Amino acid sequence: MAPGDSSQLPVTSAADGSGAKAKARGWFIPHLDSPSPFQKQIAAEVVGTYMLVFMGCAAALTDRVQKLTIVGVAIVWGFVLMAAIYAVGHISGGHFNPAVTVALATIRRFRWKEVPMYVLAQLLGATLASLTLRGLFHKQADIDPIMTQYVAPTSDLVAFTWEFIITFTLMFSICANATDDRASKGFAGFAIGSTLLVNVMVAGPITGASMNPARSIGPAVASGVFKNLWLYIVAPVLGALAAAMVYSGLRVPLAAPPLPEKKEQGSI
């Protein structure tokens, strides 16, 4: 903080040196109004993304110890997204996904100037979650189950198409349930989480069902394996952009309230 910054506590001077002590305390004791609302939003994105990636990827690693099957893993992904949305969605909007953030900014439902910090927060949360899992499951030979990869006979084109479609589906649900004024916002978390659950159940065995660049980059950093990472960045971003634009074309603006009837001159 710079001297005179509003976030500092007021400092008074005194001959006995108490003023100097108060001034020293002012550098590290935050004002009651800090952190700022935007800083709280960033923190919420870190925490929410951490929750999502930690629990979802932990389910994949636990599947090695206790068979959960793809259905169980999908249920964990869907329910933890619901929990994260209801926990911090009212603080940050509950993006947890760079593709969602960029798509919302593209259709002017989010400010572009806040996109870089949101994306960094999401990448940080996902990376911290992946590193935590690497430490907790250190007895396992590797953390390959949390990676988003595909193997033959799945080609790059097929994997790209899968990721594009399932991200389109997820983003379309987000636009419909969280950004449309006509939707029931109370059910948004349930609808979006259910969409993720279904997507993971269907596409998980094929591509890992990323739909989220941060969800793929975090495990890649923790494991040091970056194979095909470009696909899990480009396809989700394009899929989210396409869904946001399509829904924007379908969005029906709220009807204007009826104008009050004019009283005829001379009427009571």
N, C-alpha and C positions, 0 to 999 in steps of 0.2 A: 504493500500500500504506500502511496506517496503521501508525504506530509500534507495535512489539510484535507485528505480524502474523507468523504462523508461516512465511510465504513469504520473510521477510527472512533474510539471513545473520546469524549472531551478531556483535554489535558489541562491542568492548572499548574502553575509554577509556584514554588515555595522556597524560601531561603534555606530550609533545613534539608533540601534534597528530595523531599517527598514528591515534588513536581516532576523531577527526573525519573523517579520510579514509576509514577503514573504514566509518563510518556512512554517508558519502555514497555509497560504492560499494554499500552494502546496498540503496539505493533503486532501483537499476537493474540489479543483477546478480541474476538469478532463482535461487531455490532449486532444487536438483536435482530436487525433486518437482513443480515447476511446468513447464509448464501442467498443470492438473488433468485428470483423465480426461474430464470433460465438455467442457472446452475443446478437447481433442484430438478429441472426437467432432464438435464444431462445425467445426473446421478440416477434418476429413475430409469433411464434407458440402459445404463450400465447394469443396474440391479436386475431389471426385467430380462435383459438379454442373457445375463448370467444364469438366472433361474431356468430360462427356456433351454439353453444349450446344455447346462449341467444335468438337469433331470432327463431330458430327451436322450442325450448321449450316454448317460449312466445306465439307462434302460438297455441300450445296445450292448454295453459291456457286461451288465448283470446277466444278460441272456446267455452268456457263456457259462455262468455258474449255475443259474436256475433258469430253465427254459421258459421264456416269456412268449415266444413266437412273435411273428410280425404283428399279430393282432394286439398283443400286450404292449409291444413297443409303441405302436401307433396310438393306443389309448393314453399312454404316458405323455407323448408329444401333444396330443390334443388337449388333455386336461391341464397340463402345466401352462400351455398358452392361455387357456381360459383363466387360470389362476393369476397369471402375470397381468393380463389385461384388466381384470377386476381389481388387482392390487394397486397398480400404478398408472393405469390408463387415464385416469382423471388428472394425473400430474403431467405426464409427457405426451399423452395420446396413444401410448402403447404400440410403438412401431416395431422395435426389436429387430429390424430388418432393413438394411440399406436400400434394397429394391423398393420397399414400401415407401420409404422416406423420399426417394428420388421421384417415384411415380406421383405421390401426393403433391410434391412441389411443382411438378410439370403441369398438373391440372389446377394449380393455384389454390390448393387446399392446405399448403404449408409454405412457410417463407424460405426462399432459396438461401438467404444469408445464414440460416440455422442448420442447413443440411450438412456442412462439413463436420460440425461438432457432434451432431446426432450420429453420423456414420462412424466417426472415431469412437464414440461411446459404445456403439453396438459392437464394433470390432474388438474393443477392449474387453467388454463383458464376455464375448464368445471366447476370446483367447484365454482369459483368466479361468473360465469354466473348464476349458480343455486342459490347461496346465494342472488344475486341481485334480481332474480325473486321472491324468497321467501319474500323479503322485499317489492317489488313493488306490489305484489298480496297478501299482508297480510290480506286483507279483505275476501279473500276466505278461507274456512275452512281448506283446505289442498292444497298441490301442487302435488297431485297424478297424474294428467294428464302428468306431465313431467317424470314420472317414467317409466322405461321399465319393464313391468310385463306381465304375462299371467295368465289366469284363466281357470278353467275346462270348456270344456272338453279337452283343450290343455294340453298335457302331457309334461314332461321334454324332452323326446326324440323328440317329434314333434317341440317344441320350439327350441331345439338345432339344429335340421335339418334346420328349417327356417333361423335361424341366420347364420348358416354355409353357406347356399346357397346364401343368399342375400349379405353377406360379400364377398363371392367368386366372385359374379358378379361385385360388386363395385371394388374390387382389380384387377380383370381381366381388367376392363376398365381403371384403373389407369396405369397398366403396359403397356397396348396397346397404350394409348394416351400420357402418360407423360414420359415413359422411353424408348420407342422404337425410334431409330434414324430416322426411315422411316416415323413416324407419323407427322402430322401437329400440332406442339405444340400450335399454336394460338387457336385451337379449343379444347384443352385439358380440360379447365375449363368447357366449355359448355357440352362436352361429359360426364365428370365425374359427374357434377351436375345433368344432366338429368338421369343418372343411379341411383343416390341417390333418385331423385324424384319418379321414377317408383318403386323402392324398398319400399319406405315409403308408397306409395299408395297401394301397394299389401299386404305387410306384417305388416304395421302399426297397423291395427285392431287386429292382432293375437298376435304379440310379442312386439309391440312398435317399431320394426325395428331399433334396436340400431346400429349394424355393427361397433360399436366403444366403446371399454371399457371405455374411458374417458367420453363419452356421458352418460353412465350408472352410473359410479362411482360418478360423480359430483352431480347429483340429489339425489343419495343415501346418500351422505354425508350431503347434505342440508336438507333432510327430516328425516334422521335417520332410514330409512327403507332399509335393506340390503338383503331382501328375494330374492333368485334366482340370486343374483349378480354374483356368480361364472359362471353361464351359459353365461352371457353377457360379460364375460372376455375370457373364454376358446373358445367358439364357434367362435367369430369374429377373434381371433388370428389364430386358425386352418384354418378357411376359407380363410383368407388373405394369409397364408403360402401356402396353396394348390394352390390358384390362381397364386401366384408369381412363384411357381415352374412349374406349367403347362405352363404358358406363356413363361417362360425361355426355355422350351423344344420346343416351337413353334417359338421362335424368330429366324429370319434369319439375320445373320450378313451382314453388308454392303459389297457389292462387292468391291474387291480391284481395284484401278484405273489401267487401262491398261498400260503396260510397253511401254516406247517409242521405236519405231522401230529403230533397228540398221541400220546405213547406211553401204552400202556395201563399201568395201575398193576401193578407187579410184573414188568413186562417188562424185559429187559436192553437 
